[in-house]
Amino acid sequence: MIRLLPLMLCLAAATAEARPQRIVSLNLCADQYLIALADPDQIAALTPLARDPVMSAGAARARSLPVANGHAEEVLARNPDLILASPFRRREALAAVDGSGKMTIDVPPAESYAAIVEQIRLVARAVGHPARGEALIRQMDAELATIPRSGRGRVAAYYQRRGYMTGTGTLIDELMGRIGLVNLANKLDKPALALISLEEMVASRPDFLIVESNADKVVDQGTEMLHHPALRPIPRLALPQAWTVCGGPAYVLAAKSLAAQLQARH
């Protein structure tokens, strides 16, 4: 065992050296994984939205981390050895590295818990902390296993500003099903995002409206319709947008919160 110790230390040192040391994120969703899985000194830049508490579940931790707007010049200035992008910004990322061979990984939006798990493993391996990723997955699995199906088959609509409803095949849809709610979009055969008039929503008579927690006040015309008197009789469940705009560890927070709110209404 004593003879093996130097070899083990050498292997650990080699692994640490292989880890990327200047990681740049061009993607709000990638920010969430990077904050959870990388060492702070590995992060060369997150997106500016990473510090926005309305959009980012990791905003508090991101305040002490560097950010960049993601323009090609800024990316090059950070001299990244790993770039986390999205399919929509991959061209910009590749233009920034200018054929230098630096690694670029796409992190597309996750539309299911299975996709979140897959992305945790992808990012954890890329940043050199696969064991940390597996530990996070085990923790999330354990917490999700304790959440009751408080919805009991009742119907809910995730209703957003300007009358948009989140529909089938989305992370919200899967989240609702996990806690025992039926998505109104499934009953109405609506796509991933559908514009639903106030009249149609009232006529559909869902048991609950799920709304973003920052929509509790009228701040513009987009939020005004959510406060129409015709909707007032429908009980509301509220979630921070930051917990659902991206997949990631906050999925567990959203599931716990919805289940607890439903239980409080029994």
N, C-alpha and C positions, 0 to 999 in steps of 0.2 A: 504493500500500500504506500509506504514511504517513497519507494522508487517511482511509483506511478504519479505521485503528486506533481513533480516538475512537468511531466507530459500533460497532465490535466490543466495546469496553469498556462502552459503554452497554447493549448487548444482554445482555452477561454480567451486568451489574449488575441489569438488569430481571429476568433469569432467576432470579438469586439471591433477589431480593425476592419473587418469586412462589412460592418454595419455602416449604412450611409450616415454621413455626419452633417450634411447640409441639404435638408429636405424642404422643398417648396410645394405648397398646396395651391392649386388654382381653382378649388372646388369647395364650396361650403360643406358639402356632405363629407368630403375627404378630411376637412378640418376636424370633424367630430371624431373620426377614427384616429387621426394623428395625435390629437390631444390625449386620447385615452391610452394609446399604445406606445408612443415614442417617448424617449427621454427628452425633457425640455431643451437640452443643449443640442439635440439633433435637428431641431426645427429652425430652419432658416427663414421661413415666412409662411404665414397663414393668409387667408383672404381677409380683407377688412371686415366682412360680415361675421367673422368668427368672434368678434368682440361685441356684436349686437345682441343683447339679451332677448330681443323679440324673435330673432332668427336662429340663434345658436345656443344649443344646450350646454356648450362648453364655454360660454362667454366669460364667466368668472375666471377660469383658468387661463383663458386667452389674453386677458388684460396684461399679463406679464410676458407674453410671447410676441415676437416680431410679426408684422404684417406687411404685405405688399399688394399693390393693385393688380399685379399679374401681367403687366405689359412686357413685351419681349425684352426690352432693355433692362427692366427691373429684375426679371428672372435671371438674365445673364449676369447681372451685377452680383447676385447672390451666389454665383458659381455652384449651382446645385449638383449633387451626385444622385438625386432622386427627385422626380417631379410627379406629384399626384394630380391628375387632371380629370376631366370628364370627357365623354365622347364629343360633347359640343365644343370643347376648348382644346381638343387634342392638337389641331392644326397649329394653333398659336404656340402651344408648348413645344412642338417639334420644331417650329420656326425659331424659337428661342434657343434651343440647344444646338441648332445649326449643324446637324449631322455629326455632332461630337461623340455620339454613342452613349450619352448619359441616359439612364433608365427613365422611361415615362410609363406610368401605370394608370389606366383608366379606372375611375370609380364612378360607375353610373348610379342613378337613383335606385335604391332598393325598394321593391314593391312587395316584400314578404319577409317574415322573420328568417326563413331559410336563406334568403339573399343577404340579410344582415350578417348571419353567421359566416357565410362564404366570404363576404367582404372583410370581416374581422380577420379571418385567416389569411386572406390575400395581403392586407396591409401589415399585419403582424409579421409575416414572413419577409415582406419587402423592407421593413424598418429594422429587421434583425432581432425581433422579440417574439418568436412563435409561441414560446411557453406562456408569455404574458397574454397573448391572444386566446389560447386555450383556457387559461384561468378565467378570463373575462366571459367566455362562452359558458363555462360551467356555472359561474355565478349567475348569469342571466337565466340559464335554463332552470336553475334551482329556484330563483325568485318567481319565474313565470309559472312553475309547477304549483305554487301555493296560491295563485290568484283564482278566486271562484268565478264561475260563469254566472255572474249576477244578473246578466241581461234577461235570462229566462225566456228567450224567444221574442222579446219585445222589439218593436221596430224603431229605428233611429235614423235620422238624416244628418249627415255632416254638412251643415249649411254655412256658406261663406259669403263674404261681402259681394254685393251686386247680384246675389241670387244664384251663385254657382254651388252645385252639390257634388261632393266627391263620390265617385261611383265604383263600379266593379273593377277588379284586377289591380287595386291600389293597396298601399300599405295601410291606409285607414280602413278599407274594407276588410282586410285580414285581421286587423286589430279588433274591430267590432265583433267579428265572428269568434275570435278567441275568448272574449268575455261573455259570449252568449247573446249578443244583439244581432238583429237582422237589419241589414242595410236597406233602407228604403229604395235605393237605386236598383237593387236586385229585384224588388217587387215591381218596379216601374220599367225594368229592362233598360236602364240608362248606362251610357258608357262611362269611362274613367272620370270625365268631367262634363257636367251637363248644366245648362242654364235652366233653372226651374223658376217659374213665375210664382209670385206670392200666392195667387189664387190656386195654382196646382199644388203647392205645398200644403196649404190649409185644407184643400179637398182630400189630400192623401192621408191626413190625420195620423202622423207618426206619433209614437208614444213619447219620443224625446227628440230634441234638436241638440246636436253637438256643435258647439261654436268655439271659435278661438277666444281665449280668455281676455285678450286685449280688445275684444269687440263689445265689452260691457257698456261702453259709452258711444254716443253718436259723435264721430269726429269728421265725417264727410258723407257724401251721398252714397258711397259704397256700403257704409255701415248703417245708414239710416233705415234701410228696408228691414234689417234684422230686428229693429225695434218697433215695427208696425204693430198697432194694437191687435190685429188679427192673429199674430203669432204669440201673443202673451200667454194664452192658456196652455201652450205646449211647454212642458217642463224642459229645462235646459241642463246640459252637461257641458262643462268648460274644460278646454285643454290649452296649454300654451302652444302657440304655433311652433316654437323652437323644438318641441318634443316630437313633432310629426312631419315637419317640412323635409327632414332627411331620416334615413334609417340610421341606426346606431344604438349605443347603450340606452339612450333616452326612450327607446321603445318600451322598455320595462316600466319606466316612470309613467308613461301614458296609460299602459294597461292597468297598473295599480290604481292610478287616479280614477279612471273610468269605473273600475269595479267598486272602489270605495264609495264613489258618488251614487252609484246604483244601489248599493247596500243601504246607504243612508236614507234612501227613498222607499224602502220596503215598508 
